[in-house]
Amino acid sequence: MSVPDGWTEVDGALERTFELPSFPEAIDYVNRVAELAVSENHHPDVAISYTKVTLRWTTHSEGGITDRDRELAARSAELA
């Protein structure tokens, strides 16, 4: 299966780091991703380091990446 543009497959998850202009903008981005995740009832792992936000999408119950992870990875990238 394909990996969405800008994402890499790392240890069974789609991973991407976004660099935002400032810490408040990074937090705003995480909040937008959180709204998406809650609305879809599917949640990424999130790591924040100042202006960098790393997302990891995977479906633990399926043991790896699913089409849903690919869709939500692409949708979360559009929020950046």
mmCIF file of the N, C-alpha and C atoms, coordinates in Angstrom:
data_MODEL
# 
_entry.id   MODEL 
# 
loop_
_atom_site.group_PDB 
_atom_site.id 
_atom_site.type_symbol 
_atom_site.label_atom_id 
_atom_site.label_alt_id 
_atom_site.label_comp_id 
_atom_site.label_asym_id 
_atom_site.label_entity_id 
_atom_site.label_seq_id 
_atom_site.pdbx_PDB_ins_code 
_atom_site.Cartn_x 
_atom_site.Cartn_y 
_atom_site.Cartn_z 
_atom_site.occupancy 
_atom_site.B_iso_or_equiv 
_atom_site.pdbx_formal_charge 
_atom_site.auth_seq_id 
_atom_site.auth_comp_id 
_atom_site.auth_asym_id 
_atom_site.auth_atom_id 
_atom_site.pdbx_PDB_model_num 
ATOM 1   N N  . MET A 1 1  ? 0.839   -1.187 0.000  1.00 0.00 ? 1  MET A N  1 
ATOM 2   C CA . MET A 1 1  ? 0.000   0.000  0.000  1.00 0.00 ? 1  MET A CA 1 
ATOM 3   C C  . MET A 1 1  ? 0.882   1.247  0.000  1.00 0.00 ? 1  MET A C  1 
ATOM 4   N N  . SER A 1 2  ? 0.357   2.322  -0.494 1.00 0.00 ? 2  SER A N  1 
ATOM 5   C CA . SER A 1 2  ? 1.145   3.542  -0.619 1.00 0.00 ? 2  SER A CA 1 
ATOM 6   C C  . SER A 1 2  ? 1.180   4.336  0.684  1.00 0.00 ? 2  SER A C  1 
ATOM 7   N N  . VAL A 1 3  ? 2.224   5.127  0.803  1.00 0.00 ? 3  VAL A N  1 
ATOM 8   C CA . VAL A 1 3  ? 2.402   6.028  1.936  1.00 0.00 ? 3  VAL A CA 1 
ATOM 9   C C  . VAL A 1 3  ? 2.072   7.430  1.428  1.00 0.00 ? 3  VAL A C  1 
ATOM 10  N N  . PRO A 1 4  ? 1.232   8.182  2.148  1.00 0.00 ? 4  PRO A N  1 
ATOM 11  C CA . PRO A 1 4  ? 0.877   9.532  1.689  1.00 0.00 ? 4  PRO A CA 1 
ATOM 12  C C  . PRO A 1 4  ? 2.122   10.411 1.534  1.00 0.00 ? 4  PRO A C  1 
ATOM 13  N N  . ASP A 1 5  ? 2.049   11.351 0.601  1.00 0.00 ? 5  ASP A N  1 
ATOM 14  C CA . ASP A 1 5  ? 3.159   12.269 0.352  1.00 0.00 ? 5  ASP A CA 1 
ATOM 15  C C  . ASP A 1 5  ? 3.598   12.942 1.647  1.00 0.00 ? 5  ASP A C  1 
ATOM 16  N N  . GLY A 1 6  ? 4.911   12.979 1.860  1.00 0.00 ? 6  GLY A N  1 
ATOM 17  C CA . GLY A 1 6  ? 5.475   13.649 3.019  1.00 0.00 ? 6  GLY A CA 1 
ATOM 18  C C  . GLY A 1 6  ? 5.580   12.776 4.252  1.00 0.00 ? 6  GLY A C  1 
ATOM 19  N N  . TRP A 1 7  ? 4.988   11.608 4.231  1.00 0.00 ? 7  TRP A N  1 
ATOM 20  C CA . TRP A 1 7  ? 4.987   10.702 5.366  1.00 0.00 ? 7  TRP A CA 1 
ATOM 21  C C  . TRP A 1 7  ? 5.980   9.574  5.135  1.00 0.00 ? 7  TRP A C  1 
ATOM 22  N N  . THR A 1 8  ? 6.459   8.969  6.215  1.00 0.00 ? 8  THR A N  1 
ATOM 23  C CA . THR A 1 8  ? 7.295   7.781  6.124  1.00 0.00 ? 8  THR A CA 1 
ATOM 24  C C  . THR A 1 8  ? 6.692   6.692  7.001  1.00 0.00 ? 8  THR A C  1 
ATOM 25  N N  . GLU A 1 9  ? 7.002   5.460  6.654  1.00 0.00 ? 9  GLU A N  1 
ATOM 26  C CA . GLU A 1 9  ? 6.569   4.336  7.474  1.00 0.00 ? 9  GLU A CA 1 
ATOM 27  C C  . GLU A 1 9  ? 7.695   4.015  8.446  1.00 0.00 ? 9  GLU A C  1 
ATOM 28  N N  . VAL A 1 10 ? 7.391   4.104  9.736  1.00 0.00 ? 10 VAL A N  1 
ATOM 29  C CA . VAL A 1 10 ? 8.382   3.845  10.785 1.00 0.00 ? 10 VAL A CA 1 
ATOM 30  C C  . VAL A 1 10 ? 7.757   2.908  11.811 1.00 0.00 ? 10 VAL A C  1 
ATOM 31  N N  . ASP A 1 11 ? 8.317   1.721  11.938 1.00 0.00 ? 11 ASP A N  1 
ATOM 32  C CA . ASP A 1 11 ? 7.856   0.757  12.942 1.00 0.00 ? 11 ASP A CA 1 
ATOM 33  C C  . ASP A 1 11 ? 6.342   0.556  12.920 1.00 0.00 ? 11 ASP A C  1 
ATOM 34  N N  . GLY A 1 12 ? 5.783   0.362  11.740 1.00 0.00 ? 12 GLY A N  1 
ATOM 35  C CA . GLY A 1 12 ? 4.367   0.057  11.609 1.00 0.00 ? 12 GLY A CA 1 
ATOM 36  C C  . GLY A 1 12 ? 3.419   1.230  11.778 1.00 0.00 ? 12 GLY A C  1 
ATOM 37  N N  . ALA A 1 13 ? 3.951   2.458  11.621 1.00 0.00 ? 13 ALA A N  1 
ATOM 38  C CA . ALA A 1 13 ? 3.110   3.649  11.717 1.00 0.00 ? 13 ALA A CA 1 
ATOM 39  C C  . ALA A 1 13 ? 3.506   4.634  10.631 1.00 0.00 ? 13 ALA A C  1 
ATOM 40  N N  . LEU A 1 14 ? 2.557   5.490  10.259 1.00 0.00 ? 14 LEU A N  1 
ATOM 41  C CA . LEU A 1 14 ? 2.863   6.616  9.372  1.00 0.00 ? 14 LEU A CA 1 
ATOM 42  C C  . LEU A 1 14 ? 3.352   7.752  10.255 1.00 0.00 ? 14 LEU A C  1 
ATOM 43  N N  . GLU A 1 15 ? 4.524   8.278  9.938  1.00 0.00 ? 15 GLU A N  1 
ATOM 44  C CA . GLU A 1 15 ? 5.126   9.306  10.784 1.00 0.00 ? 15 GLU A CA 1 
ATOM 45  C C  . GLU A 1 15 ? 5.533   10.516 9.958  1.00 0.00 ? 15 GLU A C  1 
ATOM 46  N N  . ARG A 1 16 ? 5.326   11.687 10.555 1.00 0.00 ? 16 ARG A N  1 
ATOM 47  C CA . ARG A 1 16 ? 5.735   12.926 9.903  1.00 0.00 ? 16 ARG A CA 1 
ATOM 48  C C  . ARG A 1 16 ? 5.926   13.999 10.965 1.00 0.00 ? 16 ARG A C  1 
ATOM 49  N N  . THR A 1 17 ? 6.968   14.808 10.763 1.00 0.00 ? 17 THR A N  1 
ATOM 50  C CA . THR A 1 17 ? 7.205   15.941 11.650 1.00 0.00 ? 17 THR A CA 1 
ATOM 51  C C  . THR A 1 17 ? 6.901   17.225 10.895 1.00 0.00 ? 17 THR A C  1 
ATOM 52  N N  . PHE A 1 18 ? 6.083   18.051 11.516 1.00 0.00 ? 18 PHE A N  1 
ATOM 53  C CA . PHE A 1 18 ? 5.719   19.356 10.972 1.00 0.00 ? 18 PHE A CA 1 
ATOM 54  C C  . PHE A 1 18 ? 6.441   20.416 11.784 1.00 0.00 ? 18 PHE A C  1 
ATOM 55  N N  . GLU A 1 19 ? 7.013   21.412 11.114 1.00 0.00 ? 19 GLU A N  1 
ATOM 56  C CA . GLU A 1 19 ? 7.640   22.526 11.820 1.00 0.00 ? 19 GLU A CA 1 
ATOM 57  C C  . GLU A 1 19 ? 6.795   23.766 11.596 1.00 0.00 ? 19 GLU A C  1 
ATOM 58  N N  . LEU A 1 20 ? 6.289   24.307 12.685 1.00 0.00 ? 20 LEU A N  1 
ATOM 59  C CA . LEU A 1 20 ? 5.430   25.477 12.650 1.00 0.00 ? 20 LEU A CA 1 
ATOM 60  C C  . LEU A 1 20 ? 6.259   26.717 13.009 1.00 0.00 ? 20 LEU A C  1 
ATOM 61  N N  . PRO A 1 21 ? 5.772   27.915 12.678 1.00 0.00 ? 21 PRO A N  1 
ATOM 62  C CA . PRO A 1 21 ? 6.555   29.137 12.899 1.00 0.00 ? 21 PRO A CA 1 
ATOM 63  C C  . PRO A 1 21 ? 6.819   29.481 14.362 1.00 0.00 ? 21 PRO A C  1 
ATOM 64  N N  . SER A 1 22 ? 5.931   29.051 15.270 1.00 0.00 ? 22 SER A N  1 
ATOM 65  C CA . SER A 1 22 ? 6.105   29.402 16.676 1.00 0.00 ? 22 SER A CA 1 
ATOM 66  C C  . SER A 1 22 ? 5.485   28.309 17.549 1.00 0.00 ? 22 SER A C  1 
ATOM 67  N N  . PHE A 1 23 ? 5.819   28.342 18.831 1.00 0.00 ? 23 PHE A N  1 
ATOM 68  C CA . PHE A 1 23 ? 5.241   27.379 19.765 1.00 0.00 ? 23 PHE A CA 1 
ATOM 69  C C  . PHE A 1 23 ? 3.711   27.496 19.824 1.00 0.00 ? 23 PHE A C  1 
ATOM 70  N N  . PRO A 1 24 ? 3.156   28.720 19.953 1.00 0.00 ? 24 PRO A N  1 
ATOM 71  C CA . PRO A 1 24 ? 1.687   28.804 19.964 1.00 0.00 ? 24 PRO A CA 1 
ATOM 72  C C  . PRO A 1 24 ? 1.046   28.233 18.694 1.00 0.00 ? 24 PRO A C  1 
ATOM 73  N N  . GLU A 1 25 ? 1.670   28.428 17.542 1.00 0.00 ? 25 GLU A N  1 
ATOM 74  C CA . GLU A 1 25 ? 1.125   27.867 16.305 1.00 0.00 ? 25 GLU A CA 1 
ATOM 75  C C  . GLU A 1 25 ? 1.236   26.343 16.290 1.00 0.00 ? 25 GLU A C  1 
ATOM 76  N N  . ALA A 1 26 ? 2.281   25.809 16.893 1.00 0.00 ? 26 ALA A N  1 
ATOM 77  C CA . ALA A 1 26 ? 2.405   24.353 17.007 1.00 0.00 ? 26 ALA A CA 1 
ATOM 78  C C  . ALA A 1 26 ? 1.277   23.795 17.872 1.00 0.00 ? 26 ALA A C  1 
ATOM 79  N N  . ILE A 1 27 ? 0.985   24.469 18.976 1.00 0.00 ? 27 ILE A N  1 
ATOM 80  C CA . ILE A 1 27 ? -0.097  24.031 19.849 1.00 0.00 ? 27 ILE A CA 1 
ATOM 81  C C  . ILE A 1 27 ? -1.444  24.158 19.146 1.00 0.00 ? 27 ILE A C  1 
ATOM 82  N N  . ASP A 1 28 ? -1.644  25.234 18.404 1.00 0.00 ? 28 ASP A N  1 
ATOM 83  C CA . ASP A 1 28 ? -2.882  25.386 17.632 1.00 0.00 ? 28 ASP A CA 1 
ATOM 84  C C  . ASP A 1 28 ? -3.043  24.238 16.633 1.00 0.00 ? 28 ASP A C  1 
ATOM 85  N N  . TYR A 1 29 ? -1.939  23.855 15.983 1.00 0.00 ? 29 TYR A N  1 
ATOM 86  C CA . TYR A 1 29 ? -1.990  22.737 15.035 1.00 0.00 ? 29 TYR A CA 1 
ATOM 87  C C  . TYR A 1 29 ? -2.386  21.448 15.755 1.00 0.00 ? 29 TYR A C  1 
ATOM 88  N N  . VAL A 1 30 ? -1.773  21.192 16.897 1.00 0.00 ? 30 VAL A N  1 
ATOM 89  C CA . VAL A 1 30 ? -2.118  19.987 17.663 1.00 0.00 ? 30 VAL A CA 1 
ATOM 90  C C  . VAL A 1 30 ? -3.599  20.006 18.039 1.00 0.00 ? 30 VAL A C  1 
ATOM 91  N N  . ASN A 1 31 ? -4.113  21.155 18.392 1.00 0.00 ? 31 ASN A N  1 
ATOM 92  C CA . ASN A 1 31 ? -5.539  21.247 18.727 1.00 0.00 ? 31 ASN A CA 1 
ATOM 93  C C  . ASN A 1 31 ? -6.426  20.945 17.523 1.00 0.00 ? 31 ASN A C  1 
ATOM 94  N N  . ARG A 1 32 ? -6.023  21.377 16.329 1.00 0.00 ? 32 ARG A N  1 
ATOM 95  C CA . ARG A 1 32 ? -6.799  21.063 15.118 1.00 0.00 ? 32 ARG A CA 1 
ATOM 96  C C  . ARG A 1 32 ? -6.759  19.557 14.841 1.00 0.00 ? 32 ARG A C  1 
ATOM 97  N N  . VAL A 1 33 ? -5.585  18.954 15.016 1.00 0.00 ? 33 VAL A N  1 
ATOM 98  C CA . VAL A 1 33 ? -5.469  17.504 14.832 1.00 0.00 ? 33 VAL A CA 1 
ATOM 99  C C  . VAL A 1 33 ? -6.323  16.784 15.874 1.00 0.00 ? 33 VAL A C  1 
ATOM 100 N N  . ALA A 1 34 ? -6.331  17.286 17.100 1.00 0.00 ? 34 ALA A N  1 
ATOM 101 C CA . ALA A 1 34 ? -7.137  16.666 18.160 1.00 0.00 ? 34 ALA A CA 1 
ATOM 102 C C  . ALA A 1 34 ? -8.621  16.701 17.806 1.00 0.00 ? 34 ALA A C  1 
ATOM 103 N N  . GLU A 1 35 ? -9.093  17.817 17.260 1.00 0.00 ? 35 GLU A N  1 
ATOM 104 C CA . GLU A 1 35 ? -10.500 17.905 16.855 1.00 0.00 ? 35 GLU A CA 1 
ATOM 105 C C  . GLU A 1 35 ? -10.816 16.873 15.784 1.00 0.00 ? 35 GLU A C  1 
ATOM 106 N N  . LEU A 1 36 ? -9.926  16.733 14.808 1.00 0.00 ? 36 LEU A N  1 
ATOM 107 C CA . LEU A 1 36 ? -10.104 15.723 13.759 1.00 0.00 ? 36 LEU A CA 1 
ATOM 108 C C  . LEU A 1 36 ? -10.127 14.328 14.376 1.00 0.00 ? 36 LEU A C  1 
ATOM 109 N N  . ALA A 1 37 ? -9.175  14.047 15.244 1.00 0.00 ? 37 ALA A N  1 
ATOM 110 C CA . ALA A 1 37 ? -9.064  12.719 15.847 1.00 0.00 ? 37 ALA A CA 1 
ATOM 111 C C  . ALA A 1 37 ? -10.310 12.363 16.657 1.00 0.00 ? 37 ALA A C  1 
ATOM 112 N N  . VAL A 1 38 ? -10.800 13.309 17.431 1.00 0.00 ? 38 VAL A N  1 
ATOM 113 C CA . VAL A 1 38 ? -11.996 13.059 18.234 1.00 0.00 ? 38 VAL A CA 1 
ATOM 114 C C  . VAL A 1 38 ? -13.205 12.843 17.335 1.00 0.00 ? 38 VAL A C  1 
ATOM 115 N N  . SER A 1 39 ? -13.334 13.657 16.283 1.00 0.00 ? 39 SER A N  1 
ATOM 116 C CA . SER A 1 39 ? -14.491 13.512 15.392 1.00 0.00 ? 39 SER A CA 1 
ATOM 117 C C  . SER A 1 39 ? -14.477 12.173 14.667 1.00 0.00 ? 39 SER A C  1 
ATOM 118 N N  . GLU A 1 40 ? -13.283 11.628 14.421 1.00 0.00 ? 40 GLU A N  1 
ATOM 119 C CA . GLU A 1 40 ? -13.160 10.348 13.708 1.00 0.00 ? 40 GLU A CA 1 
ATOM 120 C C  . GLU A 1 40 ? -12.973 9.162  14.658 1.00 0.00 ? 40 GLU A C  1 
ATOM 121 N N  . ASN A 1 41 ? -12.870 9.441  15.963 1.00 0.00 ? 41 ASN A N  1 
ATOM 122 C CA . ASN A 1 41 ? -12.620 8.407  16.963 1.00 0.00 ? 41 ASN A CA 1 
ATOM 123 C C  . ASN A 1 41 ? -11.408 7.538  16.602 1.00 0.00 ? 41 ASN A C  1 
ATOM 124 N N  . HIS A 1 42 ? -10.356 8.210  16.181 1.00 0.00 ? 42 HIS A N  1 
ATOM 125 C CA . HIS A 1 42 ? -9.096  7.543  15.822 1.00 0.00 ? 42 HIS A CA 1 
ATOM 126 C C  . HIS A 1 42 ? -7.986  8.534  16.133 1.00 0.00 ? 42 HIS A C  1 
ATOM 127 N N  . HIS A 1 43 ? -7.048  8.141  16.970 1.00 0.00 ? 43 HIS A N  1 
ATOM 128 C CA . HIS A 1 43 ? -6.136  9.107  17.568 1.00 0.00 ? 43 HIS A CA 1 
ATOM 129 C C  . HIS A 1 43 ? -4.669  8.780  17.281 1.00 0.00 ? 43 HIS A C  1 
ATOM 130 N N  . PRO A 1 44 ? -3.900  9.788  16.835 1.00 0.00 ? 44 PRO A N  1 
ATOM 131 C CA . PRO A 1 44 ? -2.480  9.567  16.572 1.00 0.00 ? 44 PRO A CA 1 
ATOM 132 C C  . PRO A 1 44 ? -1.670  9.722  17.858 1.00 0.00 ? 44 PRO A C  1 
ATOM 133 N N  . ASP A 1 45 ? -0.458  9.218  17.830 1.00 0.00 ? 45 ASP A N  1 
ATOM 134 C CA . ASP A 1 45 ? 0.518   9.570  18.851 1.00 0.00 ? 45 ASP A CA 1 
ATOM 135 C C  . ASP A 1 45 ? 1.060   10.930 18.448 1.00 0.00 ? 45 ASP A C  1 
ATOM 136 N N  . VAL A 1 46 ? 1.233   11.816 19.426 1.00 0.00 ? 46 VAL A N  1 
ATOM 137 C CA . VAL A 1 46 ? 1.670   13.187 19.172 1.00 0.00 ? 46 VAL A CA 1 
ATOM 138 C C  . VAL A 1 46 ? 2.857   13.500 20.064 1.00 0.00 ? 46 VAL A C  1 
ATOM 139 N N  . ALA A 1 47 ? 3.915   14.065 19.468 1.00 0.00 ? 47 ALA A N  1 
ATOM 140 C CA . ALA A 1 47 ? 5.062   14.550 20.236 1.00 0.00 ? 47 ALA A CA 1 
ATOM 141 C C  . ALA A 1 47 ? 5.290   16.007 19.849 1.00 0.00 ? 47 ALA A C  1 
ATOM 142 N N  . ILE A 1 48 ? 5.459   16.851 20.851 1.00 0.00 ? 48 ILE A N  1 
ATOM 143 C CA . ILE A 1 48 ? 5.676   18.280 20.618 1.00 0.00 ? 48 ILE A CA 1 
ATOM 144 C C  . ILE A 1 48 ? 7.044   18.656 21.175 1.00 0.00 ? 48 ILE A C  1 
ATOM 145 N N  . SER A 1 49 ? 7.840   19.329 20.351 1.00 0.00 ? 49 SER A N  1 
ATOM 146 C CA . SER A 1 49 ? 9.131   19.844 20.777 1.00 0.00 ? 49 SER A CA 1 
ATOM 147 C C  . SER A 1 49 ? 9.273   21.255 20.224 1.00 0.00 ? 49 SER A C  1 
ATOM 148 N N  . TYR A 1 50 ? 8.873   22.226 21.038 1.00 0.00 ? 50 TYR A N  1 
ATOM 149 C CA . TYR A 1 50 ? 8.895   23.639 20.696 1.00 0.00 ? 50 TYR A CA 1 
ATOM 150 C C  . TYR A 1 50 ? 8.053   23.899 19.450 1.00 0.00 ? 50 TYR A C  1 
ATOM 151 N N  . THR A 1 51 ? 8.658   24.078 18.278 1.00 0.00 ? 51 THR A N  1 
ATOM 152 C CA . THR A 1 51 ? 7.873   24.360 17.069 1.00 0.00 ? 51 THR A CA 1 
ATOM 153 C C  . THR A 1 51 ? 7.667   23.123 16.199 1.00 0.00 ? 51 THR A C  1 
ATOM 154 N N  . LYS A 1 52 ? 8.151   21.978 16.654 1.00 0.00 ? 52 LYS A N  1 
ATOM 155 C CA . LYS A 1 52 ? 8.026   20.742 15.878 1.00 0.00 ? 52 LYS A CA 1 
ATOM 156 C C  . LYS A 1 52 ? 6.975   19.836 16.488 1.00 0.00 ? 52 LYS A C  1 
ATOM 157 N N  . VAL A 1 53 ? 6.101   19.321 15.618 1.00 0.00 ? 53 VAL A N  1 
ATOM 158 C CA . VAL A 1 53 ? 5.049   18.394 16.022 1.00 0.00 ? 53 VAL A CA 1 
ATOM 159 C C  . VAL A 1 53 ? 5.214   17.133 15.193 1.00 0.00 ? 53 VAL A C  1 
ATOM 160 N N  . THR A 1 54 ? 5.377   16.005 15.870 1.00 0.00 ? 54 THR A N  1 
ATOM 161 C CA . THR A 1 54 ? 5.487   14.725 15.182 1.00 0.00 ? 54 THR A CA 1 
ATOM 162 C C  . THR A 1 54 ? 4.209   13.935 15.424 1.00 0.00 ? 54 THR A C  1 
ATOM 163 N N  . LEU A 1 55 ? 3.612   13.487 14.331 1.00 0.00 ? 55 LEU A N  1 
ATOM 164 C CA . LEU A 1 55 ? 2.410   12.654 14.388 1.00 0.00 ? 55 LEU A CA 1 
ATOM 165 C C  . LEU A 1 55 ? 2.759   11.246 13.943 1.00 0.00 ? 55 LEU A C  1 
ATOM 166 N N  . ARG A 1 56 ? 2.130   10.276 14.592 1.00 0.00 ? 56 ARG A N  1 
ATOM 167 C CA . ARG A 1 56 ? 2.262   8.858  14.204 1.00 0.00 ? 56 ARG A CA 1 
ATOM 168 C C  . ARG A 1 56 ? 0.861   8.267  14.156 1.00 0.00 ? 56 ARG A C  1 
ATOM 169 N N  . TRP A 1 57 ? 0.452   7.861  12.956 1.00 0.00 ? 57 TRP A N  1 
ATOM 170 C CA . TRP A 1 57 ? -0.851  7.224  12.770 1.00 0.00 ? 57 TRP A CA 1 
ATOM 171 C C  . TRP A 1 57 ? -0.663  5.731  12.596 1.00 0.00 ? 57 TRP A C  1 
ATOM 172 N N  . THR A 1 58 ? -1.362  4.933  13.389 1.00 0.00 ? 58 THR A N  1 
ATOM 173 C CA . THR A 1 58 ? -1.363  3.486  13.267 1.00 0.00 ? 58 THR A CA 1 
ATOM 174 C C  . THR A 1 58 ? -2.645  2.955  13.895 1.00 0.00 ? 58 THR A C  1 
ATOM 175 N N  . THR A 1 59 ? -3.016  1.750  13.553 1.00 0.00 ? 59 THR A N  1 
ATOM 176 C CA . THR A 1 59 ? -4.189  1.120  14.151 1.00 0.00 ? 59 THR A CA 1 
ATOM 177 C C  . THR A 1 59 ? -3.695  -0.063 14.970 1.00 0.00 ? 59 THR A C  1 
ATOM 178 N N  . HIS A 1 60 ? -3.595  0.148  16.268 1.00 0.00 ? 60 HIS A N  1 
ATOM 179 C CA . HIS A 1 60 ? -3.037  -0.875 17.154 1.00 0.00 ? 60 HIS A CA 1 
ATOM 180 C C  . HIS A 1 60 ? -3.818  -2.188 17.074 1.00 0.00 ? 60 HIS A C  1 
ATOM 181 N N  . SER A 1 61 ? -5.149  -2.098 16.988 1.00 0.00 ? 61 SER A N  1 
ATOM 182 C CA . SER A 1 61 ? -5.964  -3.315 16.948 1.00 0.00 ? 61 SER A CA 1 
ATOM 183 C C  . SER A 1 61 ? -5.745  -4.126 15.678 1.00 0.00 ? 61 SER A C  1 
ATOM 184 N N  . GLU A 1 62 ? -5.229  -3.485 14.623 1.00 0.00 ? 62 GLU A N  1 
ATOM 185 C CA . GLU A 1 62 ? -4.956  -4.170 13.357 1.00 0.00 ? 62 GLU A CA 1 
ATOM 186 C C  . GLU A 1 62 ? -3.475  -4.499 13.210 1.00 0.00 ? 62 GLU A C  1 
ATOM 187 N N  . GLY A 1 63 ? -2.674  -4.040 14.154 1.00 0.00 ? 63 GLY A N  1 
ATOM 188 C CA . GLY A 1 63 ? -1.245  -4.352 14.132 1.00 0.00 ? 63 GLY A CA 1 
ATOM 189 C C  . GLY A 1 63 ? -0.445  -3.550 13.121 1.00 0.00 ? 63 GLY A C  1 
ATOM 190 N N  . GLY A 1 64 ? -0.931  -2.386 12.730 1.00 0.00 ? 64 GLY A N  1 
ATOM 191 C CA . GLY A 1 64 ? -0.170  -1.578 11.774 1.00 0.00 ? 64 GLY A CA 1 
ATOM 192 C C  . GLY A 1 64 ? -1.025  -0.542 11.074 1.00 0.00 ? 64 GLY A C  1 
ATOM 193 N N  . ILE A 1 65 ? -0.574  -0.178 9.895  1.00 0.00 ? 65 ILE A N  1 
ATOM 194 C CA . ILE A 1 65 ? -1.184  0.906  9.129  1.00 0.00 ? 65 ILE A CA 1 
ATOM 195 C C  . ILE A 1 65 ? -2.385  0.387  8.339  1.00 0.00 ? 65 ILE A C  1 
ATOM 196 N N  . THR A 1 66 ? -3.480  1.142  8.419  1.00 0.00 ? 66 THR A N  1 
ATOM 197 C CA . THR A 1 66 ? -4.688  0.812  7.658  1.00 0.00 ? 66 THR A CA 1 
ATOM 198 C C  . THR A 1 66 ? -5.021  1.974  6.722  1.00 0.00 ? 66 THR A C  1 
ATOM 199 N N  . ASP A 1 67 ? -6.024  1.755  5.868  1.00 0.00 ? 67 ASP A N  1 
ATOM 200 C CA . ASP A 1 67 ? -6.481  2.834  4.984  1.00 0.00 ? 67 ASP A CA 1 
ATOM 201 C C  . ASP A 1 67 ? -6.952  4.035  5.797  1.00 0.00 ? 67 ASP A C  1 
ATOM 202 N N  . ARG A 1 68 ? -7.531  3.779  6.946  1.00 0.00 ? 68 ARG A N  1 
ATOM 203 C CA . ARG A 1 68 ? -7.988  4.878  7.800  1.00 0.00 ? 68 ARG A CA 1 
ATOM 204 C C  . ARG A 1 68 ? -6.807  5.735  8.260  1.00 0.00 ? 68 ARG A C  1 
ATOM 205 N N  . ASP A 1 69 ? -5.697  5.099  8.595  1.00 0.00 ? 69 ASP A N  1 
ATOM 206 C CA . ASP A 1 69 ? -4.496  5.854  8.981  1.00 0.00 ? 69 ASP A CA 1 
ATOM 207 C C  . ASP A 1 69 ? -4.006  6.698  7.820  1.00 0.00 ? 69 ASP A C  1 
ATOM 208 N N  . ARG A 1 70 ? -4.016  6.129  6.621  1.00 0.00 ? 70 ARG A N  1 
ATOM 209 C CA . ARG A 1 70 ? -3.587  6.884  5.439  1.00 0.00 ? 70 ARG A CA 1 
ATOM 210 C C  . ARG A 1 70 ? -4.487  8.107  5.213  1.00 0.00 ? 70 ARG A C  1 
ATOM 211 N N  . GLU A 1 71 ? -5.790  7.898  5.346  1.00 0.00 ? 71 GLU A N  1 
ATOM 212 C CA . GLU A 1 71 ? -6.732  9.003  5.153  1.00 0.00 ? 71 GLU A CA 1 
ATOM 213 C C  . GLU A 1 71 ? -6.518  10.101 6.192  1.00 0.00 ? 71 GLU A C  1 
ATOM 214 N N  . LEU A 1 72 ? -6.392  9.712  7.459  1.00 0.00 ? 72 LEU A N  1 
ATOM 215 C CA . LEU A 1 72 ? -6.257  10.715 8.506  1.00 0.00 ? 72 LEU A CA 1 
ATOM 216 C C  . LEU A 1 72 ? -4.881  11.373 8.487  1.00 0.00 ? 72 LEU A C  1 
ATOM 217 N N  . ALA A 1 73 ? -3.867  10.671 8.035  1.00 0.00 ? 73 ALA A N  1 
ATOM 218 C CA . ALA A 1 73 ? -2.553  11.296 7.865  1.00 0.00 ? 73 ALA A CA 1 
ATOM 219 C C  . ALA A 1 73 ? -2.656  12.408 6.818  1.00 0.00 ? 73 ALA A C  1 
ATOM 220 N N  . ALA A 1 74 ? -3.275  12.101 5.695  1.00 0.00 ? 74 ALA A N  1 
ATOM 221 C CA . ALA A 1 74 ? -3.430  13.108 4.646  1.00 0.00 ? 74 ALA A CA 1 
ATOM 222 C C  . ALA A 1 74 ? -4.274  14.274 5.131  1.00 0.00 ? 74 ALA A C  1 
ATOM 223 N N  . ARG A 1 75 ? -5.345  14.000 5.840  1.00 0.00 ? 75 ARG A N  1 
ATOM 224 C CA . ARG A 1 75 ? -6.210  15.080 6.340  1.00 0.00 ? 75 ARG A CA 1 
ATOM 225 C C  . ARG A 1 75 ? -5.498  15.924 7.385  1.00 0.00 ? 75 ARG A C  1 
ATOM 226 N N  . SER A 1 76 ? -4.699  15.299 8.248  1.00 0.00 ? 76 SER A N  1 
ATOM 227 C CA . SER A 1 76 ? -3.988  16.070 9.271  1.00 0.00 ? 76 SER A CA 1 
ATOM 228 C C  . SER A 1 76 ? -2.897  16.935 8.639  1.00 0.00 ? 76 SER A C  1 
ATOM 229 N N  . ALA A 1 77 ? -2.300  16.473 7.540  1.00 0.00 ? 77 ALA A N  1 
ATOM 230 C CA . ALA A 1 77 ? -1.287  17.282 6.839  1.00 0.00 ? 77 ALA A CA 1 
ATOM 231 C C  . ALA A 1 77 ? -1.921  18.544 6.268  1.00 0.00 ? 77 ALA A C  1 
ATOM 232 N N  . GLU A 1 78 ? -3.176  18.437 5.823  1.00 0.00 ? 78 GLU A N  1 
ATOM 233 C CA . GLU A 1 78 ? -3.872  19.591 5.259  1.00 0.00 ? 78 GLU A CA 1 
ATOM 234 C C  . GLU A 1 78 ? -4.145  20.655 6.324  1.00 0.00 ? 78 GLU A C  1 
ATOM 235 N N  . LEU A 1 79 ? -4.125  20.273 7.589  1.00 0.00 ? 79 LEU A N  1 
ATOM 236 C CA . LEU A 1 79 ? -4.387  21.205 8.683  1.00 0.00 ? 79 LEU A CA 1 
ATOM 237 C C  . LEU A 1 79 ? -3.169  22.049 9.058  1.00 0.00 ? 79 LEU A C  1 
ATOM 238 N N  . ALA A 1 80 ? -1.995  21.638 8.602  1.00 0.00 ? 80 ALA A N  1 
ATOM 239 C CA . ALA A 1 80 ? -0.753  22.341 8.996  1.00 0.00 ? 80 ALA A CA 1 
ATOM 240 C C  . ALA A 1 80 ? -0.635  23.678 8.304  1.00 0.00 ? 80 ALA A C  1 
# 
